[in-house]
Amino acid sequence: MDLIIVESPSKAKTISRYLKGKYRVDASGGHIRDLPPKKLGVSVERGYEPRYVTSPGKEETIKRLAEEARRATRVYLATDPDREGEAISWHLQTVLGLPEDGENRIEFNEISPKAVENALKHPRKINVNLVDAQQARRVLDRLVGYKLSPLLNNKIRNGLSAGRVQSVALRLVVEREREIEAFKPEEYWTIAAELQDLSKEYAPFRALLEKRGERKIKVTSKEEADAILAALKAGKYHVASVKKMIARSHAPAPFTTSTLQQDASNKLGMTAPETMLMAQHLYEGMDLEGEGHVAFVTYIRTDSTRVSQDAQQAALAYIKEKYGSEYLPEKPNYYASKKGAQDAHEAIRPIDLSRTPESVKKLLDRKHYNVYKLIYERFIASQMAEAQYDSMQIEIANGNYTLKASGRALRFAGFAVIYADSRKEDEDEAKELLPALSEGVELTANKLAGEQKFTKPPIRYTDASLVKAMEDKGIGRPSTYASIISVLTKRKYVEKEGKYMKPTEIAYRITDMLVKYFTDIMDVGFTADMEEKLDEIEDGGKDWHSIIAEFYPPFEQQLRFAGTDGDELTDVICEKCGHPMVRKMGKYGKYLACTNYPACSNIVSEGEMEISSTPCPKCGAMMVVKSGKYGKFLACPNYPACRSTLPVEEEKKEEVYAGVCPDCGKPTRKLKTRTGKTYFGCSGYPDCKFMSWDEPTGEKCPQCASALVRTARGNIRCSNKDCAYKVPAERKAKGAAKTE
């Protein structure tokens, strides 16, 4: 029996059901080989060749697949139709010992019986260009991430990470927040009039002041607004011009990965990672009661807006049957994909149009249903006729001023019958047609008012707007948007205020440091240009090693400078090897490090670092006091060569005595509560439990027998608040003389 290997068990289950037991279908669970998780895994000295190791936990998977491959008549590699999927197939081919030139790679854009069976008829060799494109991206991201992250940990704090695309996306969020912080609102005024014809034959309508003379007007003060209002009240209104037209709104293109994430955020309030998870399930297949495992949509990582001819014809037939032929466009709709799009893919669309959202509403949970409905309706709408509106604009003259009113009414719904376009409309445009006035008609103002407003700062990024910004600027690729946003959130570089992203304090420090030392990497244009170079590898025009070779040497120089910037050579000699030491600034303050590193990794703390009297139990160096999230601890100064740590033993605090206990005559101790407030307690505790907020004198009140205490101002009074006894002033003076 032939063997088909895919990534996901869910995908395997769907395909197995469609092939009805004719093939053995198994899953690799994603990559079975990758760069080592805790080492660089890239040989800079040997042309940047990657060193692949078995992915953690995949030993049993490889063993099982190898055994199945040996028993199989033929092996087909059916991973996803993109660079990542091609690389997974290449790793499987290598590890399972399949022939390098064997035609065992199959791919399909949708998981349907027809698509899978057609793919099995057209196997091909592994596309080396696609594999190289993925390898180049993986190596480049590994070099940047593994080199920048330790620098951040040394300079700022532990647990930080940086990435080639991630850090640029974070910069967008930080810079937007700084724009908001620096924003100074500017005053402006809108002047609106409710106008009506003198005979009141037509309903009143609203118009806004637009021009003074031939130039657009911007009113910036109350004084100016009052002067204009006075002029308008004194003048007369008449219709200067009327423009009528039919406005058309073209149907939106079917979803790409980016536009799906944006629409799901705007309409469903879903995050990009959440949207992609739901879409992935719909692509791989889900269990339906009475039907088994069923796939709903085509491949969901795509930047192409192309749809197959069969899918388009099916959509047109569906539209004609359900809505009528008037909802069909004059000619089928086609949409241009952006430059660099992988047009071998289709846009995201439903596989089977007979599986309407209504038919599966009770079979899917709410989130899967909402995403499927969004994809389904967007695809159908993309193949429908455009929406048409009767649109009207009226210009009203009053002396030297011109007011303008706009309105429109739906003439033909077209695609809008199924899909509400989220593209912003003019807020000042009336949503119904204006009265059918003629030029020259005189008008009267029922109302006339000015409203003070202030310009608003830029809006913080949401998942949708950040995805759009990354796409527009060429940062990353569709498959990376959701994971980038996920990392920014999980690392706590951004926090959500409602649906909006706000950078945390650490995000500013990371961004400022990377912008200071790594201008190229943090530049949006440079990042977009690098994406284009990586895309050229897929076309076979570039050797991926050369792209890394162009990038890495300058990057390494920047790393060295960033790591040593601010270092100061001292006359201190390393006690271990005799080389001079250099003063560095780290996240815990200044310290001395041996210039013979890495041969000698000796460091000595200085300045803000506290050296303890405790020797390291492993290497004998005097340990230093550091602070972590659980408080202070002792750490070896020879880290990372020696990673020894010890808890800090708190010194016994010297007790302070003041006052005398009036109950037992023993001295009282000066103590503090958890909040830092001072009080006095008997040193005979627990036998004597006397306590007082004020210092006890050892005497008792002659009126109520309560303790006499000395206040912070030196007055002596009864500790009982209900007793008014105080020591007379003469007695205090005599006591003072006696003391002297």
N, C-alpha and C positions, 0 to 999 in steps of 0.2 A: 504494500500500500504506500502511496506517495505521502510525504510529510509536508505540511505547510506550517511555517513558523511566523508568528506575529508578535507584537510587543505585549498586548494586554490580554489577560484571561477573559475579560468581557468580550473583547473583539473576537477571540478564538471561539467563544461560545456561539456568537452570532453567525460566524462563517461556517462553523461545523453544522449548525442547524440548516443553513441554506444548501450545503453540499450533501446533506442527508447520508452521512456516513461513508461517502466515497473516498474521502481523504482523512488522514489523521491530522488534526489541527492542535498545535501547542503554542505556548507563549513564553517568551524570554523574560518578561517583566521589565522591559526597557533595555538599557545597556548591560551587557555582560562583561565588558572591559571598559576601563577608563583610566585617566591619570590617577596616580596614587593619592588617596585622600589627605595625607598629612605631609607630603613631600612635594617639591616643585614638579618633578616628573618630566622636565624638559631639559635636554642637554644643550645648553647655550654654546658650548665649545664644539659640538658636533652638528652644526647647522640647524639647531633648534628642533632636533628630532624628539618626538614625544616618546615616553616610556610607559607603555600600557600595562596595567595589572588587572587581575580578575576583580570585578566589582565586589565589595563586601557582601557576603551572604549569597553569592551566586554560584558557589561551588557545586551544590546539589543540582541546580538548574542546568548547568553545563553538562554535568554527568548524565542527567536524564535525557537532554536533547542529543548528546553524542550517541547514546545507546539507541535512541529512536532513529537518528540519521543513518546509523550502520544498518539497521533493519529495513530502512525505507528503500523503495525502488528509485525514487527521485525526491530531492529536497527543494522546496520553493521557499524563498525568503520574501515575505509579504508585509514588511514593515511600512510605516507611513510614507506617503509620496513627497518627501522633502529631504533636505540635506541631512537632518538628524536621523531620519529613517534610513537613508542610504548608508550612513555611517554605522548604524546598528546592524544592518545586513552585512556590511563588510567585516565587522568584528565577528559576527556569527560565522561567516564563510571561513575566516581565518582560524578561529578556535575549533570549529567542527571539522577542519581539514577538507573542506569542499574545494573543487578545482577552481583556480583563480580565473580562468577564462570560461568557466561554466556558465551557461545561460539558465540561472536559477533565480533571478530576481524578477518578481512580479509586483505590480502596483495598481491601485485603483483609487479613484477619487471618492467613491461611495461604497458602502458595504451593502450591496444588494446582490441577489442571485445572478442577474445579468452581468453586472460589473465584474464580479469575482470569476465567473466562468469565462468571460472574455479575456481577463488578465491571464488566466491559466493557458490560454491559447497563444499568448504572445510573451513568453518569458524572454529576458534579455540578460546581458552581462551587467555586473556592477558598474555604475557610472563613476569612474575614478575622479572626475572633476568635481562632482558633488561631494564625494568623500573628502577630497582635499580642501574644499571650501569649508566644510565643517571642522576639519582638523586645524586649519588656519585660525578660525574663530576661537576654537577651544584653547589652542596654544597661546594665542594673543591674550585672551581673557585670563588664563592661568598666570602668565608672566606679570600682567598688570596687578591682578588681585593678590598674588603671593608676594609681590615686592612692595606694594603700597601698604597693605594691611599691617605688617610688622612696623613700618615707619609710624603709622598712626598710633599703634599700641605703645611705642617707645616715647613718642612726643606728646600724646594726649592722654590716653588711658587704655587699659586692657579691654579686649572684647570687641574692638572696632573692625570694620571691614571696608574695603574700597573696591570698586570695579570700574572697568573701562566705560560701560554705559550707565551703570547705576549711579556713579558719582556725578556724571553730567546731568542726569535727571534730577538728582538732589540739588544740584546748583540752580536749576530752573526754579525749584520750590523756594530755595533760600532767597534768590534774587527777587522773586515776586513778593516775598514777605518784606524785603527791604524797600521795595517800591511802595508798598502799603504804608510802612512806618514813616517813610520820608514824604509821603503825600501831604500836600497842603490844600485843603478844599478851597475852591474859588466860588464866590457868590455869583449867581446869575438869576434872572427873572424871566418867567414865561408870562405872556399876556394873551389871554383868551377871551373871545367874545361869543356869546350865544346870539346868533343872527336869525332874522326871519324877514320874509318879504312883507311890504307894508300892508298888503291886502290880507295877509295871514292865510293865504290859500294853501301854502305848504307848511310842513312841520319845521320847527326851528332846528338849527344845526350848529355845530361848534367849529370855530376857525381860530387858528393861531397866528399871531404876528410873525411875519417871515422876513420882510424887507423894508428898508428905508431907502427910497429912491430905487436905484438898480442894484443895490448891494444888500446882502444878507445882514441882518442885524443881530447883535449880541448885547443884551441889556445886562449891565453889571452892577447896578446900584438902585436903591429905592428912589433916590431923587430922579434918576433917569426914567425909571418906570412910571413915577407919578406924572412927569412931564408928558410922556407918551400917552398915558391914560387921559390926561386933560385934553390933549390934542385930538384924540380919537372921539372923545365925548363932544367936542365942539364941532367936529367935522361930520360928513355924511358918507354913508356906505353905499356902494353899488357894485354889481357883478362886473369884474373887468374881463374875465375869460372863463370859458367852460371847456374842459377836455374830457371827452368820453372815449373809452377804448375797451377792448377785450384783453384782459391780462391772462397770461397762461403760466401755469406752474408744471414743469416737467416732472415726471415720476422719478423718485430717487433710485439710485443703482442698488442692486442686491447687495447683501452684506459682505464685507471683508471682515477679517478678524478685528481690525481697529474700529470700524463703524458699528459692529455688533456690540463691542464693549462700551462704546459711547452711548448708543441708544438704550442699552440695558441699564446704564447708569442714570440717564436722564429720565427714562420712563418707568423703570422698575425699581430704581434705587439700589441696584446691585453693584458690588465692587467688581473690578476687572477680574481678579482671581476667582471669585465666586461665579461669575458669568462663564468663564472658560471651563470651570469644572462641570457645570451643568451641560454646556455644549459638548464637552468631551464624552459625557455619558450618552448624550443623544446620538453622537457619531458612532461610538463603539457598539451601542445596542443596549437595550433595557428589557427586562422581563415584563411581558404583557399577559395578563390573565387570559388563558385560553389560546394564546398564540405562541408563547415561548419568547425567545430572545429576538428582539427586532431593532434594527437601526433606523433612525429617523432622518438624519441630515447628512449632507456631504461633508468632506474634510473641512475642519474648522480653523486650520492655520493657513491662511491664504491672504494675499494682497491683490488678488485678481478679481475683476468684476465680470469676467466672461462666464457665460453659461452655455452648456451644450445645446446643439440644435434640437435634439430630442426633448430636452427639458423645456426649451422655449416653446416648441410646438404643443407640448402637453399643457403648458400654462395658458397659451392662447385659446386652446380648446376649452379649458376649464372656465376661463373668463367669459367666453361666448355663451357657454351653457348656463352659467350662474347669473351673469349680469347683463348679457345681451351684446350684440355685435357692435353697438355704439360705444362700448367701453374698450373696444380693440383699437390700438393705434393705427394710423394710416399705413405705416410700415413697422415691422418689428423693432423694438427698442434695443439698441446696442450701446454699451458704455465703455469709454476709454479707460484702461487701467493706467495707473501712474507709472512714471518712468522707473524701470528696474523691477517691476512686478514679475513674479514667477507665473507667467501666463499659461503654463502647462496645467495649472490648477484651475478649478472653477471657483466662482463665488460660493458663499455658503447658501445652500438652498435645501428645501425638503426633498427627500428621495422619491416619495410616493404622494402625489397630490390628492389621491383619494383618502389618504389618512389625514383628514382635516383636524384642526385643533379641537373642534367640538366632539369629534368621534373618540378622542383619547383623553378628554378632560377628566373623566372619572378613573382613568387608568394610570395617570401620572400625578405625582405630587405637585404642589402649587408652583414651586420654582422651576422645575423641569417643564411644566406646562406653559408657564409664562414665556420662557426663552423659546420654546418651540413655536408658540403662537407668534412671537415677534419675528422669527425667521420666516415662518410660513407666509405671514401677511406682507412682509417686506418684499419677498420674492414675487408674489402674485402682483403686488402694486407696481413693481419694477417693470412688468410687462404690459401695463395698462395704458390707456390714453391719458393725456395730460388733463389736469383740472383747469377749468376756465372760469373767469370772473368778469362781471361787468364792473368796470372801474371808472371812477369819475374824480376829477380834480377841479376845484373852483377857486379862482383868485378873486379876492374882494379888495377894492381900492377905497382908501379913505385919505384924501389929501396926498401927502407924500409917502404914506404907509401902505403896505400890501399885506393882507392876511391870506392864509391858505387853508382850505379844507379838503380832505381826501376821504373817500369811502369806496367800498366795493361790496358786491353781492355775488354769491355763488350762482354761476350760470349753468355749469355742468361739473359734477363731482369728479368724474374720471377716477384716477387712482385713489383720490381722497375718500372714496366710498368704503375702502377697506383699511387704509393706512393713514393715520394722522401724522403728518410731517412735523418734526420737531424743529424745523428751521424757523428762526425768530421772525416774527412779523413786526411791522411798524406799529408801535404802541399808540401812536397818535392818529392812526387811520381808523375811521369809523368802520364797523363790521357790517354796515348796511349801506345801500346806495343813497347818495345825497339827493335832495329834491331837484326836480328837472327845471332848474332856473335858466333863463336866457341872459345873454350879455346885456348890460345896461340896466337891468332890474335894480331898483333901489331897495335897500334893506334897512332895518332898524335893529338896534342892539337891545335885546331883552336884559342881558347881563354883560358886564365888562369888568374884568378883574385881573390883577397881576399877582403872581405867586412867586415867592422867594424860594429859590432852590440852591443847592450847593453841588459842585461836581463831586463825584464819588471816586474812591480809590480803586485801583485794579482789584479784581476778584481773585481770591485764593484759588489754587488749582483743586479740582475734583478729580476722581479717577478718569472721568470722561475727558475733561479738558487737558489733563496731563498726557493721556494717550494721544489725543489730537495734536498736542504740541510736539510730542516725540515723533509722530508720523510726519507732520509738516516739516520739521527740521531735519528729518532723516536720521534720527537717533535710534539705534536698535532696529529690530525687525518685529513683525507682527507676533511671532511666537514668544518674544521676550517681554512684551509690555506688562502682562499680568504678573510675571515673576519679579520684575523690577519693582513694581508697586508693592508687592508682597514683602520683598526684602526691606524696603524703606519703612514699612509699618512694623514688621517683626523686630527689626533692629532698633526701633524707637527713634529713628531719625526724623520721622514725622508723626504727628498725632492728629487724630481726626476731631474736628469741631463740627458736628453734624456730618455733612458729606464733604466738607472742605479740609484740605491738608494744611497743617501749620508746622513749620520746622521746629524741632526742639533745640535747646541750647547747644547740644553737641553737634548738631548739623551745621551750625554756623562755624564752629571751630574746624570741623573736617573740611568744609568747603573753602574756608579762607586759607587753610594750610595747603591744600591741593592746588588752588588757584595760584598761590604765591610761587610754588616750586615746579608745578607741572602745567604750564600754560597751554601746551598743545593738547594734552589729554583732556583737560577741562574745557577746551574750546568746542563749542557746538559744531562749527564748520569743519574742524579737524575730524571730529567723530563721524560726521556725515560722509566726509571724503574717504575715511577709512572703510566705512560700510560699502562704498562704491568699489573700492579696491578689492575687498573680500568677494563682492559679487562677480568681479572680473575673473576670479579663479574658476567659478562655475562654468563660465563660457570657454574655458581652456586657454585664455589669453595670457595668464600670469602663473608663474610658479609660486606656490604659497610660501616657500622658504624665503624668497626674495623680499616679499612684503614684510615678513617678520624681521629680516636682516636690515631693512631700511628703518624700521621703527625702533628696534631694541637698543642699539648703541647710544643714540642720543638720550633715550629714556634712562639708561643705566647711568649716564653722566649726571642727569638731573637727580637721580636717586642718591648718588654719592654726595652731591652738593647739599641736598636736603638733609641728609643724615649728619653732615659735619658742619652745617651752617651755624655759626655762633660758637664753635669749639675754640678753646684757648690753650695753647701749649704752656705747660708749667715747668718749673724746675724740680718738681717732685719726681723721685725715681721709684719705679715699680719694685716692690720688695721681693717679687717672685722671679723677675727676669732681668732687672736692671735697666730697662728701657724707660725713657721719660714718659710721664703721664699727661693726658690732655683733660682739660676741664670741659665737661659737657652739661647740657641742660636736658633733664628728663622730666617725665610727668610727676616725679616726686621731688623735684628740685635739682640742685647742682650735684655732680659727682665727678670723681676722677676715674679715667679709664686708661688702660695701658695702650700705648701706640703700637705695640707689637701684636695687636689683635689681627687675625684669630689665633695665632700661635700661643698668645697669652691672653686670657680673658679676665684678668684681674681688674676689679673695680673697687674703689673706696668712696664711701659716701662723704659728702661735705655740705656745709651750709645748713639747709633746712632738714637734712637727713640726720636722724639721731642714731649715734653708734652706741650699742648696748655693751654691757660688760660680760655678755654671754658668748663663749666661743662656739663656732659651728660644730656640731657633733660629727660631721662627715669630713670636713676639710680643715677645720681649726681656725678659719677666719672669724674676726669679730662680727657678730651678727648686727644687722641694722633694724631699726623699728620702722615698720610700714603700716599703713592703714588700708583695710579692706572693707567690704560691705558688712562684715561682722565685727568690726572694730580693729584695734591694733594687734599686730603679730610681729614676730621676729623672722627675718629672712636673711639668707646667706648673701653677702655682697658679691659673691662670685657667680651669681645667676647669669646665664643659664647653665654654665658648666656644673654648678652645684645647685640643686633645687630644694635644699633643706629649709624647713620652716619650723618654728616653735611658738607656742602660745606665750603671751607676755604675762609674767607673774606680777600682780599689783603689789606695790610696797605697802607695808602696814602704816597707815596714817597715824601721826603723832596726835595723841588726845590733848585737847585744850580744856582746862578746868577754869571755872569762874563761878563765884557765888557759893552759898552754903545752903544745904537742904534744911528747911525749917522743921521737917518731921523727924529726921534721924541725925542731923548734925554733920553728915558727910559732905564732902565737896560735890558740887554739881558739874556735869560736863557740858561744854558748849557743842551743840549738835546742829545738823541741818536736815530738813525734809528733802524729799525727792525733787521738789520744785525749787530748792535753794533757800528756803526761809529758815532763819535761825531760831532755835529753842533751847531750853535747858532741861537736863534730866539728871536724876540722882545717880551718883556713881555706885550706889548700893543696889542698883537694879539687878535682878528682879525682886529682891527682898523688899526694896522700897521703890514704889512706882511713882514718886513725885515727878511732875513735869510742869514747866511754866514757859510762857512766851518771853517773859522778862526775867532779868537776873535776880534770883532770890537773895535776900540779905541774911537769912538764917533766923530772923526774928518773926514774931507773929503779931497780928493786929490786936491792940488792946480792946477794941470794940467788938470784933466778931471772930477773933482767933484764926483768921485766914493768914496766909503768908504775906509778909511785906516784901515788895519787890522794888528794884531800881529800874526806872524806865531808861530809854535810850538817851534822854536829855539829862539824866542824872537825878531826877526827882524820885523821892521814895513815897510809895502809896500802897494802899491795900490792894491785893490781887482780886478781891471780890468786887465786881463791878457795881453791886448793889450797896456797897459800903463806901461812904464818902471820906473815910479817914485818910489824911495825909500827914506826913511828918512836918511839924512847924519849922519855919525857916531858921529860928534860933538854934534848934536842935541840930539841924544840918550843919550850921556854922560851927557849933561846938565840936560836932563829930569830926569836921574837917580839921579844926585846930588840934584836936587830940591826935589825929592821924599824923599830922606834921610833926 
